[in-house]
Amino acid sequence: MANRSKKVVLSTRIAPYLKSGLELCARARNMKIVETIEELIEHALMTNSIDSPFPDKNGVRGKASVLSVVEWLWNDDPIIYTLRLGFISDQLVDRETYVVCAETTTARFKGDFDLFEEPRKRATYQDVYKTTALNIEKIREEWEDLCAYAKFVEANKPMKIDYEDFLRMAKG
């Protein structure tokens, strides 16, 4: 089991019979209920598939388990992980997050941080996602502004405003 300090809290309401089932499963396996829940979640993530963001050695994109995709893209920094998800597919993030990711591709956020360096090392097909060089520190500094911009853009469709104008208006 991983270090407790590296864990996050997940709060959920479930049907009473499911809670009883979890308790029974934990008792039967001589495990704590938390360990049982972690194992069951991991199993669910391994057995559910989505379109793979990484092509295989032949360049074909098949299916991949949700757990595999998370492991490929994972980073403890939630901004890096979120950007990776948004860059590979607008289907893996909500619309506002996709707007944030799209905005980080502009010249304002160009830099030398290779967003996909680690995932490329973990992927079976190495020649993937090469062109993503970002100024990650600037993105971190402006993350709240980027998120506010995305909310504004989504709430005020079809009006179009660019990020620079939004910042001037917001700070103005």
Phi and psi restraints in degrees (value plus and minus 20) as a CYANA .aco file:
   2 ALA   PHI     -89.7   -49.7
   2 ALA   PSI     142.7   182.7
   3 ASN   PHI     -78.0   -38.0
   3 ASN   PSI     108.9   148.9
   4 ARG   PHI     -77.1   -37.1
   4 ARG   PSI     -55.2   -15.2
   5 SER   PHI     -88.2   -48.2
   5 SER   PSI     -37.0     3.0
   6 LYS   PHI    -113.7   -73.7
   6 LYS   PSI     -11.1    28.9
   7 LYS   PHI    -114.3   -74.3
   7 LYS   PSI     140.6   180.6
   8 VAL   PHI    -138.8   -98.8
   8 VAL   PSI     136.9   176.9
   9 VAL   PHI    -110.0   -70.0
   9 VAL   PSI     112.6   152.6
  10 LEU   PHI    -140.7  -100.7
  10 LEU   PSI      95.4   135.4
  11 SER   PHI    -130.4   -90.4
  11 SER   PSI     109.0   149.0
  12 THR   PHI    -170.1  -130.1
  12 THR   PSI     134.1   174.1
  13 ARG   PHI    -123.8   -83.8
  13 ARG   PSI     109.9   149.9
  14 ILE   PHI    -150.2  -110.2
  14 ILE   PSI     143.4   183.4
  15 ALA   PHI     -84.0   -44.0
  15 ALA   PSI     124.5   164.5
  16 PRO   PHI     -75.4   -35.4
  16 PRO   PSI     -57.3   -17.3
  17 TYR   PHI     -87.7   -47.7
  17 TYR   PSI     -50.4   -10.4
  18 LEU   PHI     -89.5   -49.5
  18 LEU   PSI     -59.4   -19.4
  19 LYS   PHI     -82.3   -42.3
  19 LYS   PSI     -63.8   -23.8
  20 SER   PHI     -82.0   -42.0
  20 SER   PSI     -59.4   -19.4
  21 GLY   PHI     -83.6   -43.6
  21 GLY   PSI     -61.0   -21.0
  22 LEU   PHI     -83.1   -43.1
  22 LEU   PSI     -64.2   -24.2
  23 GLU   PHI     -82.2   -42.2
  23 GLU   PSI     -63.2   -23.2
  24 LEU   PHI     -83.6   -43.6
  24 LEU   PSI     -65.2   -25.2
  25 CYS   PHI     -80.1   -40.1
  25 CYS   PSI     -65.8   -25.8
  26 ALA   PHI     -82.4   -42.4
  26 ALA   PSI     -65.2   -25.2
  27 ARG   PHI     -83.3   -43.3
  27 ARG   PSI     -64.6   -24.6
  28 ALA   PHI     -84.6   -44.6
  28 ALA   PSI     -49.5    -9.5
  29 ARG   PHI    -118.4   -78.4
  29 ARG   PSI     -16.6    23.4
  30 ASN   PHI      34.9    74.9
  30 ASN   PSI      26.8    66.8
  31 MET   PHI    -145.4  -105.4
  31 MET   PSI     142.0   182.0
  32 LYS   PHI     -95.0   -55.0
  32 LYS   PSI     133.4   173.4
  33 ILE   PHI     -81.9   -41.9
  33 ILE   PSI     -55.7   -15.7
  34 VAL   PHI     -82.7   -42.7
  34 VAL   PSI     -63.3   -23.3
  35 GLU   PHI     -83.3   -43.3
  35 GLU   PSI     -59.9   -19.9
  36 THR   PHI     -83.4   -43.4
  36 THR   PSI     -65.1   -25.1
  37 ILE   PHI     -81.4   -41.4
  37 ILE   PSI     -64.9   -24.9
  38 GLU   PHI     -78.7   -38.7
  38 GLU   PSI     -65.4   -25.4
  39 GLU   PHI     -82.5   -42.5
  39 GLU   PSI     -63.4   -23.4
  40 LEU   PHI     -86.6   -46.6
  40 LEU   PSI     -59.3   -19.3
  41 ILE   PHI     -84.6   -44.6
  41 ILE   PSI     -65.4   -25.4
  42 GLU   PHI     -80.2   -40.2
  42 GLU   PSI     -62.1   -22.1
  43 HIS   PHI     -81.9   -41.9
  43 HIS   PSI     -63.2   -23.2
  44 ALA   PHI     -82.2   -42.2
  44 ALA   PSI     -61.1   -21.1
  45 LEU   PHI     -88.3   -48.3
  45 LEU   PSI     -51.2   -11.2
  46 MET   PHI     -93.6   -53.6
  46 MET   PSI     -52.7   -12.7
  47 THR   PHI    -114.6   -74.6
  47 THR   PSI     -27.2    12.8
  48 ASN   PHI    -122.1   -82.1
  48 ASN   PSI     111.5   151.5
  49 SER   PHI    -131.1   -91.1
  49 SER   PSI     131.4   171.4
  50 ILE   PHI    -154.2  -114.2
  50 ILE   PSI     150.2   190.2
  51 ASP   PHI     -82.0   -42.0
  51 ASP   PSI     111.5   151.5
  52 SER   PHI     -91.2   -51.2
  52 SER   PSI     113.5   153.5
  53 PRO   PHI     -97.0   -57.0
  53 PRO   PSI     -34.0     6.0
  54 PHE   PHI    -133.5   -93.5
  54 PHE   PSI     109.6   149.6
  55 PRO   PHI     -93.4   -53.4
  55 PRO   PSI     137.7   177.7
  56 ASP   PHI     -99.9   -59.9
  56 ASP   PSI    -190.1  -150.1
  57 LYS   PHI     -82.4   -42.4
  57 LYS   PSI     -42.3    -2.3
  58 ASN   PHI    -113.4   -73.4
  58 ASN   PSI     -17.0    23.0
  59 GLY   PHI      64.1   104.1
  59 GLY   PSI     -10.7    29.3
  60 VAL   PHI    -113.6   -73.6
  60 VAL   PSI     115.5   155.5
  61 ARG   PHI    -118.8   -78.8
  61 ARG   PSI      96.4   136.4
  62 GLY   PHI    -124.3   -84.3
  62 GLY   PSI    -164.7  -124.7
  63 LYS   PHI    -123.4   -83.4
  63 LYS   PSI     135.5   175.5
  64 ALA   PHI    -163.9  -123.9
  64 ALA   PSI     130.5   170.5
  65 SER   PHI     -87.0   -47.0
  65 SER   PSI     130.6   170.6
  66 VAL   PHI     -76.9   -36.9
  66 VAL   PSI     -60.9   -20.9
  67 LEU   PHI     -81.6   -41.6
  67 LEU   PSI     -61.1   -21.1
  68 SER   PHI     -81.5   -41.5
  68 SER   PSI     -63.3   -23.3
  69 VAL   PHI     -84.0   -44.0
  69 VAL   PSI     -64.2   -24.2
  70 VAL   PHI     -81.2   -41.2
  70 VAL   PSI     -64.9   -24.9
  71 GLU   PHI     -82.5   -42.5
  71 GLU   PSI     -59.1   -19.1
  72 TRP   PHI     -83.1   -43.1
  72 TRP   PSI     -62.3   -22.3
  73 LEU   PHI    -117.1   -77.1
  73 LEU   PSI     -29.7    10.3
  74 TRP   PHI     -80.0   -40.0
  74 TRP   PSI     121.2   161.2
  75 ASN   PHI    -170.5  -130.5
  75 ASN   PSI     120.5   160.5
  76 ASP   PHI     -82.4   -42.4
  76 ASP   PSI     -43.2    -3.2
  77 ASP   PHI    -100.2   -60.2
  77 ASP   PSI      92.7   132.7
  78 PRO   PHI     -82.2   -42.2
  78 PRO   PSI     -46.3    -6.3
  79 ILE   PHI     -89.4   -49.4
  79 ILE   PSI     -65.4   -25.4
  80 ILE   PHI     -82.8   -42.8
  80 ILE   PSI     -66.5   -26.5
  81 TYR   PHI     -80.8   -40.8
  81 TYR   PSI     -64.5   -24.5
  82 THR   PHI     -82.7   -42.7
  82 THR   PSI     -64.0   -24.0
  83 LEU   PHI     -81.3   -41.3
  83 LEU   PSI     -62.4   -22.4
  84 ARG   PHI     -80.4   -40.4
  84 ARG   PSI     -66.2   -26.2
  85 LEU   PHI     -78.7   -38.7
  85 LEU   PSI     -68.1   -28.1
  86 GLY   PHI     -86.7   -46.7
  86 GLY   PSI     -53.3   -13.3
  87 PHE   PHI     -92.1   -52.1
  87 PHE   PSI     -53.1   -13.1
  88 ILE   PHI    -103.5   -63.5
  88 ILE   PSI     -46.8    -6.8
  89 SER   PHI    -187.6  -147.6
  89 SER   PSI     113.7   153.7
  90 ASP   PHI     -92.4   -52.4
  90 ASP   PSI     -28.6    11.4
  91 GLN   PHI    -102.1   -62.1
  91 GLN   PSI     -33.6     6.4
  92 LEU   PHI    -117.9   -77.9
  92 LEU   PSI     -23.2    16.8
  93 VAL   PHI    -156.3  -116.3
  93 VAL   PSI     144.0   184.0
  94 ASP   PHI     -95.9   -55.9
  94 ASP   PSI     148.9   188.9
  95 ARG   PHI     -80.0   -40.0
  95 ARG   PSI     -62.9   -22.9
  96 GLU   PHI     -82.6   -42.6
  96 GLU   PSI     -61.9   -21.9
  97 THR   PHI     -84.0   -44.0
  97 THR   PSI     -58.3   -18.3
  98 TYR   PHI     -83.6   -43.6
  98 TYR   PSI     -59.5   -19.5
  99 VAL   PHI     -81.5   -41.5
  99 VAL   PSI     -63.6   -23.6
 100 VAL   PHI     -78.6   -38.6
 100 VAL   PSI     -69.3   -29.3
 101 CYS   PHI     -80.8   -40.8
 101 CYS   PSI     -62.9   -22.9
 102 ALA   PHI     -81.9   -41.9
 102 ALA   PSI     -60.7   -20.7
 103 GLU   PHI     -84.7   -44.7
 103 GLU   PSI     -51.9   -11.9
 104 THR   PHI     -91.9   -51.9
 104 THR   PSI     -26.7    13.3
 105 THR   PHI    -105.9   -65.9
 105 THR   PSI     -24.3    15.7
 106 THR   PHI     -97.0   -57.0
 106 THR   PSI     146.5   186.5
 107 ALA   PHI     -77.6   -37.6
 107 ALA   PSI     -50.4   -10.4
 108 ARG   PHI     -75.9   -35.9
 108 ARG   PSI     -52.8   -12.8
 109 PHE   PHI    -130.5   -90.5
 109 PHE   PSI      -4.2    35.8
 110 LYS   PHI     -90.6   -50.6
 110 LYS   PSI     118.9   158.9
 111 GLY   PHI    -181.6  -141.6
 111 GLY   PSI    -172.7  -132.7
 112 ASP   PHI    -140.1  -100.1
 112 ASP   PSI     -11.2    28.8
 113 PHE   PHI    -101.9   -61.9
 113 PHE   PSI     101.8   141.8
 114 ASP   PHI    -107.7   -67.7
 114 ASP   PSI      81.8   121.8
 115 LEU   PHI     -79.9   -39.9
 115 LEU   PSI     -51.8   -11.8
 116 PHE   PHI    -129.0   -89.0
 116 PHE   PSI      -1.8    38.2
 117 GLU   PHI     -79.8   -39.8
 117 GLU   PSI     -70.5   -30.5
 118 GLU   PHI     -84.8   -44.8
 118 GLU   PSI     -69.6   -29.6
 119 PRO   PHI     -79.4   -39.4
 119 PRO   PSI     -55.0   -15.0
 120 ARG   PHI     -81.0   -41.0
 120 ARG   PSI     -58.4   -18.4
 121 LYS   PHI     -87.0   -47.0
 121 LYS   PSI     -50.0   -10.0
 122 ARG   PHI    -108.2   -68.2
 122 ARG   PSI     -37.5     2.5
 123 ALA   PHI    -100.2   -60.2
 123 ALA   PSI     131.1   171.1
 124 THR   PHI     -93.5   -53.5
 124 THR   PSI     -47.4    -7.4
 125 TYR   PHI    -129.4   -89.4
 125 TYR   PSI      87.7   127.7
 126 GLN   PHI     -97.1   -57.1
 126 GLN   PSI     -41.2    -1.2
 127 ASP   PHI    -107.6   -67.6
 127 ASP   PSI      41.0    81.0
 128 VAL   PHI    -156.5  -116.5
 128 VAL   PSI     122.3   162.3
 129 TYR   PHI      30.8    70.8
 129 TYR   PSI      42.6    82.6
 130 LYS   PHI    -111.6   -71.6
 130 LYS   PSI     -41.3    -1.3
 131 THR   PHI    -117.2   -77.2
 131 THR   PSI      -1.6    38.4
 132 THR   PHI    -122.7   -82.7
 132 THR   PSI      65.9   105.9
 133 ALA   PHI    -130.0   -90.0
 133 ALA   PSI      92.9   132.9
 134 LEU   PHI    -140.5  -100.5
 134 LEU   PSI     138.7   178.7
 135 ASN   PHI    -112.9   -72.9
 135 ASN   PSI      66.6   106.6
 136 ILE   PHI     -84.0   -44.0
 136 ILE   PSI     -52.4   -12.4
 137 GLU   PHI     -86.5   -46.5
 137 GLU   PSI     -61.1   -21.1
 138 LYS   PHI     -85.3   -45.3
 138 LYS   PSI     -59.4   -19.4
 139 ILE   PHI     -82.8   -42.8
 139 ILE   PSI     -64.9   -24.9
 140 ARG   PHI     -79.2   -39.2
 140 ARG   PSI     -64.7   -24.7
 141 GLU   PHI     -80.7   -40.7
 141 GLU   PSI     -56.3   -16.3
 142 GLU   PHI    -123.7   -83.7
 142 GLU   PSI     -10.6    29.4
 143 TRP   PHI     -74.6   -34.6
 143 TRP   PSI     -67.3   -27.3
 144 GLU   PHI     -82.8   -42.8
 144 GLU   PSI     -60.5   -20.5
 145 ASP   PHI     -84.6   -44.6
 145 ASP   PSI     -61.8   -21.8
 146 LEU   PHI     -80.6   -40.6
 146 LEU   PSI     -63.5   -23.5
 147 CYS   PHI     -86.2   -46.2
 147 CYS   PSI     -60.5   -20.5
 148 ALA   PHI     -84.4   -44.4
 148 ALA   PSI     -60.2   -20.2
 149 TYR   PHI     -80.9   -40.9
 149 TYR   PSI     -66.6   -26.6
 150 ALA   PHI     -81.4   -41.4
 150 ALA   PSI     -62.7   -22.7
 151 LYS   PHI     -80.1   -40.1
 151 LYS   PSI     -64.3   -24.3
 152 PHE   PHI     -81.7   -41.7
 152 PHE   PSI     -67.0   -27.0
 153 VAL   PHI     -79.5   -39.5
 153 VAL   PSI     -66.7   -26.7
 154 GLU   PHI     -88.0   -48.0
 154 GLU   PSI     -56.3   -16.3
 155 ALA   PHI     -96.0   -56.0
 155 ALA   PSI     -39.4     0.6
 156 ASN   PHI    -138.1   -98.1
 156 ASN   PSI       9.4    49.4
 157 LYS   PHI     -84.0   -44.0
 157 LYS   PSI     124.8   164.8
 158 PRO   PHI    -111.6   -71.6
 158 PRO   PSI     -11.0    29.0
 159 MET   PHI     -78.2   -38.2
 159 MET   PSI     119.2   159.2
 160 LYS   PHI    -134.8   -94.8
 160 LYS   PSI     111.6   151.6
 161 ILE   PHI    -163.8  -123.8
 161 ILE   PSI     117.0   157.0
 162 ASP   PHI    -105.7   -65.7
 162 ASP   PSI     144.9   184.9
 163 TYR   PHI     -80.3   -40.3
 163 TYR   PSI     -62.8   -22.8
 164 GLU   PHI     -79.9   -39.9
 164 GLU   PSI     -65.0   -25.0
 165 ASP   PHI     -84.7   -44.7
 165 ASP   PSI     -59.4   -19.4
 166 PHE   PHI     -79.8   -39.8
 166 PHE   PSI     -65.4   -25.4
 167 LEU   PHI     -81.5   -41.5
 167 LEU   PSI     -63.9   -23.9
 168 ARG   PHI     -81.7   -41.7
 168 ARG   PSI     -62.8   -22.8
 169 MET   PHI     -85.9   -45.9
 169 MET   PSI     -63.9   -23.9
 170 ALA   PHI     -89.8   -49.8
 170 ALA   PSI     -57.5   -17.5
 171 LYS   PHI    -107.9   -67.9
 171 LYS   PSI     -35.5     4.5
